[in-house]
Amino acid sequence: MTEVLCSNRNKNKNMKNLAKITTIGLLALFAATAVADVKLPAVIGDHMVMQRGAKATIWGWADPGEKIAVGLSWQSFPVKPTTAGKDGKWKVSINTIGAPGPHEITVVGKNTVKVKDIMFGEVWVCSGQSNMQWSMKASAEPAKNIALAKYPHIRLFTVARTVADKPQDDCKGSWAACSPESVSNFSAVAYYFGKHLHDEMDVPIGLISTNWGGTLAEAWTRREILENDRELKPIIDRFEENKANLPEALKKYEERLETWNATVAKAKAEGKKPPRRGPRKPSARNQNSPSSLYNGMIAPLIPFAIKGAIWYQGESNVSRAYQYRKLFPAMITNWRKDWGQGDFPFYYVQIAPFKYGGGRESQELREAQLMSLSLKNTGMAVTSDIATVSNIHPPNKLDVGRRLALWALAKDYGKKDLVHSGPIYQSMKIEGSKIRLTFDSVGSGLKTLDGNEASHLTVAGADQKFVEAKGRIEGNTLIVSSDAVKSPVAVRYGWSNTAEPNLANKEGLPASTFRTDDWPGVSFEAR
């Protein structure tokens, strides 16, 4: 065994020496003709994880026509040289095959750029709004869990929050090995997702956190996708109308600002507490404008090779839940097409119960998320049992990350027998005064989390008036009935903003909320 290890070490050492010699030779060859510094995007940097076993892309910028050579420490032969185009952009394809690392990449033009401490592993993009942005230091038991986050082979990259009118080539950010210091401000859901994968597979994990609290899904979607779809075009129309009205809005802002400043001055003169916040200045584009975040925070990552994406968003689109049925799958398809890696895995979190106001019905948004499972290679983590209905940011991010990781382990990493989803409503059958419901993903059987009867069930007859109902588990089915409805035609489960229902499988994964009817809801016409 020792002889084999020594042989492998010598082989790796020889390959690195050959690669070094090759790079020196290429540098001498190209240095005389190069005139501008080679530059790499932020996502290609020291300490990064590259998707293992992939045909990855390395790209960057140089002077138009400049010859570029790339040397790889893990192979003895050079990558075929390339030339920067008229726009100064260049790219090469490489194979990330071999030991996990650490590895190096050397890019040679006028200057030489070395990327060090590279690992081969599994790379995931982690995106969404505030519940994905929510940091480790703001989550449950922060001191304990941050202190334990010593995983040098989990690497973290946070994309700086940026708004842009057009797709950008680069972003701000840098890779860091996971440590108590680097993880404190990092996405808790992303970290726990990556940690669970790392614990189960013992491979390097790369996590790219790109998120912005309180943002709409259309901000993360390319403009062409929105404007070319009849149901989504109202988003663009509304944006263009607001932009056209900006001069008038700015005029009114100046008037309100003047009034506010006078109010502040008067309060100070009278020794009173001044108002905390003045009027917000309107702008042509912000973080919720269509495509703003796709342009500034997703486009710069493409075509960095990834395994897949996880997503936690939806709260901001509750008022337009029916539209989300089209918008969310369109966004996923948009990302997949632009990345050019096929239908990569996309796993997301179903939003948790919360006291929404203003007539917003979050169960309709959860339904839209449930319906998105029809899209290939998607999965959904249900969180109704770990919610805080008075707080839109439930602090338990550990279970959220773990449930997302279950999908990846089962669907992408060969854990075929792993129960990765809670029960999903499949079909109904009317049996006299009762309705029998069947489910997918029952695992080893149905149960309730608290040992009581299934809760938060309602039934309705043809009059569409729902009343409370009882639910009894029978095998892998649920029997629902109410003495008040002799001829039931529809069942709803957990159908309210604040419902925390108790149906689950015996593995403890909760069932998604659902309804058997398709009667129009409150957001049916909202666009």
ZIHU-V348916 format. One record per residue. N is the residue number from 1. RES is the residue in one letter. PHI is phi in whole degrees, 0 to 359 (NA if undefined). NEAR is the number of other ideal C-beta (glycine too) atoms within 8 Angstrom. Layout:
[[N & RES & PHI & NEAR] [N & RES & PHI & NEAR]]
//
This chain:
[[1 & M & NA & 4] [2 & T & 299 & 5] [3 & E & 297 & 6] [4 & V & 296 & 7] [5 & L & 299 & 8] [6 & C & 297 & 8] [7 & S & 298 & 8] [8 & N & 295 & 8] [9 & R & 297 & 8] [10 & N & 296 & 8] [11 & K & 297 & 8] [12 & N & 297 & 9] [13 & K & 295 & 8] [14 & N & 296 & 9] [15 & M & 298 & 12] [16 & K & 295 & 10] [17 & N & 294 & 8] [18 & L & 297 & 9] [19 & A & 297 & 16] [20 & K & 295 & 10] [21 & I & 298 & 8] [22 & T & 299 & 12] [23 & T & 297 & 14] [24 & I & 298 & 8] [25 & G & 296 & 8] [26 & L & 294 & 13] [27 & L & 300 & 11] [28 & A & 297 & 7] [29 & L & 291 & 8] [30 & F & 264 & 16] [31 & A & 299 & 9] [32 & A & 292 & 4] [33 & T & 260 & 7] [34 & A & 281 & 14] [35 & V & 231 & 6] [36 & A & 224 & 10] [37 & D & 295 & 7] [38 & V & 287 & 17] [39 & K & 227 & 7] [40 & L & 250 & 12] [41 & P & 292 & 11] [42 & A & 301 & 11] [43 & V & 289 & 12] [44 & I & 257 & 12] [45 & G & 203 & 10] [46 & D & 308 & 9] [47 & H & 75 & 11] [48 & M & 288 & 14] [49 & V & 255 & 14] [50 & M & 253 & 14] [51 & Q & 301 & 15] [52 & R & 288 & 12] [53 & G & 61 & 6] [54 & A & 240 & 9] [55 & K & 267 & 7] [56 & A & 266 & 12] [57 & T & 247 & 11] [58 & I & 250 & 13] [59 & W & 217 & 11] [60 & G & 178 & 15] [61 & W & 224 & 9] [62 & A & 202 & 16] [63 & D & 286 & 11] [64 & P & 309 & 9] [65 & G & 84 & 7] [66 & E & 289 & 18] [67 & K & 277 & 12] [68 & I & 236 & 17] [69 & A & 240 & 15] [70 & V & 233 & 15] [71 & G & 251 & 15] [72 & L & 241 & 12] [73 & S & 291 & 12] [74 & W & 266 & 10] [75 & Q & 217 & 9] [76 & S & 276 & 7] [77 & F & 259 & 4] [78 & P & 283 & 11] [79 & V & 285 & 9] [80 & K & 303 & 5] [81 & P & 300 & 11] [82 & T & 226 & 10] [83 & T & 229 & 9] [84 & A & 296 & 13] [85 & G & 283 & 8] [86 & K & 298 & 5] [87 & D & 271 & 5] [88 & G & 84 & 12] [89 & K & 272 & 10] [90 & W & 215 & 14] [91 & K & 202 & 10] [92 & V & 223 & 12] [93 & S & 258 & 8] [94 & I & 225 & 12] [95 & N & 255 & 8] [96 & T & 260 & 12] [97 & I & 242 & 6] [98 & G & 139 & 7] [99 & A & 297 & 6] [100 & P & 302 & 9] [101 & G & 128 & 10] [102 & P & 281 & 7] [103 & H & 236 & 11] [104 & E & 224 & 12] [105 & I & 237 & 14] [106 & T & 242 & 14] [107 & V & 250 & 16] [108 & V & 239 & 14] [109 & G & 220 & 16] [110 & K & 297 & 12] [111 & N & 251 & 7] [112 & T & 241 & 10] [113 & V & 244 & 10] [114 & K & 251 & 8] [115 & V & 250 & 13] [116 & K & 246 & 8] [117 & D & 56 & 8] [118 & I & 270 & 15] [119 & M & 244 & 15] [120 & F & 263 & 15] [121 & G & 193 & 14] [122 & E & 246 & 13] [123 & V & 247 & 15] [124 & W & 231 & 17] [125 & V & 273 & 11] [126 & C & 238 & 16] [127 & S & 224 & 14] [128 & G & 141 & 11] [129 & Q & 250 & 14] [130 & S & 297 & 11] [131 & N & 289 & 16] [132 & M & 275 & 17] [133 & Q & 292 & 12] [134 & W & 311 & 12] [135 & S & 277 & 11] [136 & M & 300 & 15] [137 & K & 291 & 8] [138 & A & 258 & 9] [139 & S & 260 & 14] [140 & A & 298 & 8] [141 & E & 47 & 6] [142 & P & 297 & 11] [143 & A & 300 & 6] [144 & K & 297 & 7] [145 & N & 285 & 12] [146 & I & 293 & 12] [147 & A & 298 & 7] [148 & L & 274 & 6] [149 & A & 278 & 13] [150 & K & 250 & 7] [151 & Y & 227 & 10] [152 & P & 298 & 7] [153 & H & 263 & 12] [154 & I & 262 & 15] [155 & R & 244 & 16] [156 & L & 242 & 15] [157 & F & 224 & 14] [158 & T & 249 & 10] [159 & V & 281 & 14] [160 & A & 296 & 7] [161 & R & 292 & 8] [162 & T & 217 & 11] [163 & V & 256 & 11] [164 & A & 213 & 9] [165 & D & 283 & 5] [166 & K & 233 & 5] [167 & P & 304 & 8] [168 & Q & 266 & 11] [169 & D & 275 & 8] [170 & D & 214 & 7] [171 & C & 225 & 15] [172 & K & 255 & 7] [173 & G & 162 & 10] [174 & S & 206 & 8] [175 & W & 278 & 12] [176 & A & 215 & 10] [177 & A & 292 & 11] [178 & C & 291 & 15] [179 & S & 211 & 11] [180 & P & 306 & 9] [181 & E & 284 & 5] [182 & S & 280 & 10] [183 & V & 272 & 13] [184 & S & 306 & 11] [185 & N & 262 & 7] [186 & F & 276 & 15] [187 & S & 306 & 15] [188 & A & 291 & 14] [189 & V & 299 & 17] [190 & A & 298 & 16] [191 & Y & 299 & 17] [192 & Y & 293 & 14] [193 & F & 299 & 17] [194 & G & 296 & 14] [195 & K & 299 & 13] [196 & H & 295 & 13] [197 & L & 297 & 15] [198 & H & 296 & 14] [199 & D & 297 & 7] [200 & E & 280 & 10] [201 & M & 246 & 9] [202 & D & 54 & 5] [203 & V & 231 & 11] [204 & P & 299 & 15] [205 & I & 233 & 16] [206 & G & 251 & 17] [207 & L & 240 & 17] [208 & I & 254 & 14] [209 & S & 266 & 15] [210 & T & 223 & 12] [211 & N & 206 & 14] [212 & W & 206 & 11] [213 & G & 299 & 7] [214 & G & 70 & 8] [215 & T & 257 & 14] [216 & L & 272 & 8] [217 & A & 297 & 14] [218 & E & 293 & 12] [219 & A & 292 & 15] [220 & W & 261 & 13] [221 & T & 237 & 15] [222 & R & 298 & 10] [223 & R & 304 & 9] [224 & E & 301 & 6] [225 & I & 294 & 13] [226 & L & 286 & 16] [227 & E & 283 & 9] [228 & N & 262 & 6] [229 & D & 239 & 10] [230 & R & 302 & 4] [231 & E & 283 & 8] [232 & L & 258 & 15] [233 & K & 300 & 11] [234 & P & 305 & 8] [235 & I & 297 & 12] [236 & I & 290 & 12] [237 & D & 301 & 8] [238 & R & 295 & 8] [239 & F & 297 & 10] [240 & E & 294 & 8] [241 & E & 295 & 8] [242 & N & 297 & 9] [243 & K & 293 & 8] [244 & A & 294 & 6] [245 & N & 271 & 8] [246 & L & 300 & 11] [247 & P & 304 & 6] [248 & E & 292 & 7] [249 & A & 295 & 10] [250 & L & 292 & 10] [251 & K & 297 & 8] [252 & K & 294 & 8] [253 & Y & 298 & 12] [254 & E & 299 & 8] [255 & E & 295 & 8] [256 & R & 294 & 10] [257 & L & 295 & 11] [258 & E & 298 & 8] [259 & T & 296 & 8] [260 & W & 295 & 11] [261 & N & 300 & 9] [262 & A & 294 & 8] [263 & T & 295 & 10] [264 & V & 296 & 11] [265 & A & 298 & 8] [266 & K & 295 & 8] [267 & A & 297 & 11] [268 & K & 296 & 9] [269 & A & 297 & 6] [270 & E & 267 & 6] [271 & G & 73 & 4] [272 & K & 259 & 6] [273 & K & 284 & 3] [274 & P & 285 & 8] [275 & P & 300 & 8] [276 & R & 286 & 3] [277 & R & 227 & 3] [278 & G & 272 & 9] [279 & P & 296 & 7] [280 & R & 272 & 5] [281 & K & 288 & 7] [282 & P & 290 & 7] [283 & S & 219 & 6] [284 & A & 292 & 5] [285 & R & 215 & 7] [286 & N & 218 & 7] [287 & Q & 294 & 11] [288 & N & 256 & 9] [289 & S & 290 & 11] [290 & P & 307 & 11] [291 & S & 73 & 12] [292 & S & 305 & 15] [293 & L & 271 & 14] [294 & Y & 300 & 14] [295 & N & 297 & 14] [296 & G & 267 & 13] [297 & M & 228 & 16] [298 & I & 246 & 12] [299 & A & 308 & 12] [300 & P & 294 & 14] [301 & L & 273 & 12] [302 & I & 274 & 9] [303 & P & 252 & 9] [304 & F & 305 & 12] [305 & A & 293 & 12] [306 & I & 228 & 13] [307 & K & 273 & 10] [308 & G & 183 & 13] [309 & A & 221 & 13] [310 & I & 240 & 17] [311 & W & 214 & 11] [312 & Y & 224 & 13] [313 & Q & 198 & 15] [314 & G & 142 & 15] [315 & E & 303 & 13] [316 & S & 284 & 11] [317 & N & 256 & 14] [318 & V & 302 & 15] [319 & S & 291 & 8] [320 & R & 236 & 11] [321 & A & 297 & 17] [322 & Y & 297 & 12] [323 & Q & 296 & 13] [324 & Y & 297 & 14] [325 & R & 303 & 11] [326 & K & 267 & 10] [327 & L & 295 & 15] [328 & F & 295 & 13] [329 & P & 300 & 10] [330 & A & 296 & 13] [331 & M & 296 & 13] [332 & I & 300 & 12] [333 & T & 297 & 10] [334 & N & 302 & 12] [335 & W & 301 & 11] [336 & R & 298 & 12] [337 & K & 296 & 7] [338 & D & 289 & 9] [339 & W & 289 & 10] [340 & G & 69 & 7] [341 & Q & 246 & 8] [342 & G & 76 & 5] [343 & D & 276 & 5] [344 & F & 295 & 12] [345 & P & 302 & 13] [346 & F & 222 & 15] [347 & Y & 246 & 14] [348 & Y & 222 & 14] [349 & V & 257 & 15] [350 & Q & 284 & 14] [351 & I & 300 & 12] [352 & A & 274 & 11] [353 & P & 302 & 12] [354 & F & 199 & 14] [355 & K & 281 & 7] [356 & Y & 287 & 9] [357 & G & 244 & 5] [358 & G & 65 & 5] [359 & G & 75 & 5] [360 & R & 280 & 11] [361 & E & 240 & 14] [362 & S & 290 & 14] [363 & Q & 296 & 12] [364 & E & 288 & 13] [365 & L & 290 & 15] [366 & R & 300 & 13] [367 & E & 296 & 12] [368 & A & 299 & 14] [369 & Q & 294 & 14] [370 & L & 300 & 13] [371 & M & 294 & 8] [372 & S & 290 & 14] [373 & L & 296 & 9] [374 & S & 290 & 4] [375 & L & 284 & 10] [376 & K & 303 & 4] [377 & N & 58 & 9] [378 & T & 246 & 12] [379 & G & 206 & 13] [380 & M & 227 & 14] [381 & A & 264 & 13] [382 & V & 271 & 13] [383 & T & 231 & 15] [384 & S & 296 & 15] [385 & D & 268 & 10] [386 & I & 236 & 9] [387 & A & 270 & 11] [388 & T & 227 & 8] [389 & V & 298 & 10] [390 & S & 265 & 5] [391 & N & 224 & 8] [392 & I & 287 & 7] [393 & H & 243 & 9] [394 & P & 302 & 12] [395 & P & 286 & 9] [396 & N & 282 & 9] [397 & K & 264 & 14] [398 & L & 299 & 11] [399 & D & 291 & 9] [400 & V & 297 & 17] [401 & G & 298 & 17] [402 & R & 295 & 11] [403 & R & 293 & 13] [404 & L & 295 & 15] [405 & A & 295 & 13] [406 & L & 301 & 15] [407 & W & 299 & 14] [408 & A & 296 & 16] [409 & L & 298 & 15] [410 & A & 284 & 12] [411 & K & 267 & 10] [412 & D & 242 & 8] [413 & Y & 237 & 10] [414 & G & 81 & 3] [415 & K & 274 & 9] [416 & K & 299 & 5] [417 & D & 270 & 3] [418 & L & 282 & 8] [419 & V & 283 & 11] [420 & H & 243 & 12] [421 & S & 221 & 13] [422 & G & 282 & 11] [423 & P & 301 & 15] [424 & I & 240 & 13] [425 & Y & 306 & 11] [426 & Q & 245 & 7] [427 & S & 201 & 6] [428 & M & 227 & 9] [429 & K & 218 & 7] [430 & I & 280 & 8] [431 & E & 234 & 7] [432 & G & 68 & 4] [433 & S & 268 & 7] [434 & K & 234 & 10] [435 & I & 235 & 14] [436 & R & 260 & 12] [437 & L & 252 & 14] [438 & T & 244 & 9] [439 & F & 222 & 14] [440 & D & 269 & 7] [441 & S & 56 & 12] [442 & V & 276 & 10] [443 & G & 60 & 9] [444 & S & 270 & 7] [445 & G & 139 & 9] [446 & L & 275 & 14] [447 & K & 202 & 8] [448 & T & 251 & 12] [449 & L & 291 & 10] [450 & D & 250 & 5] [451 & G & 82 & 4] [452 & N & 268 & 6] [453 & E & 296 & 7] [454 & A & 303 & 15] [455 & S & 253 & 10] [456 & H & 56 & 12] [457 & L & 253 & 14] [458 & T & 225 & 11] [459 & V & 230 & 16] [460 & A & 217 & 14] [461 & G & 266 & 11] [462 & A & 296 & 5] [463 & D & 282 & 5] [464 & Q & 64 & 9] [465 & K & 261 & 6] [466 & F & 271 & 9] [467 & V & 229 & 10] [468 & E & 298 & 5] [469 & A & 222 & 13] [470 & K & 256 & 9] [471 & G & 232 & 12] [472 & R & 236 & 8] [473 & I & 284 & 11] [474 & E & 226 & 7] [475 & G & 65 & 6] [476 & N & 257 & 7] [477 & T & 237 & 11] [478 & L & 235 & 13] [479 & I & 262 & 13] [480 & V & 241 & 16] [481 & S & 201 & 12] [482 & S & 212 & 11] [483 & D & 297 & 4] [484 & A & 277 & 4] [485 & V & 231 & 13] [486 & K & 281 & 5] [487 & S & 232 & 7] [488 & P & 289 & 17] [489 & V & 233 & 8] [490 & A & 209 & 12] [491 & V & 232 & 14] [492 & R & 232 & 14] [493 & Y & 230 & 14] [494 & G & 64 & 13] [495 & W & 270 & 11] [496 & S & 199 & 9] [497 & N & 300 & 12] [498 & T & 252 & 8] [499 & A & 297 & 12] [500 & E & 238 & 11] [501 & P & 288 & 14] [502 & N & 243 & 13] [503 & L & 287 & 14] [504 & A & 205 & 16] [505 & N & 262 & 16] [506 & K & 291 & 9] [507 & E & 278 & 8] [508 & G & 88 & 7] [509 & L & 268 & 15] [510 & P & 288 & 14] [511 & A & 283 & 15] [512 & S & 290 & 14] [513 & T & 296 & 13] [514 & F & 197 & 12] [515 & R & 216 & 10] [516 & T & 267 & 10] [517 & D & 265 & 9] [518 & D & 232 & 3] [519 & W & 293 & 6] [520 & P & 304 & 3] [521 & G & 256 & 9] [522 & V & 289 & 7] [523 & S & 258 & 14] [524 & F & 304 & 7] [525 & E & 255 & 5] [526 & A & 285 & 9] [527 & R & 228 & 7]]
//
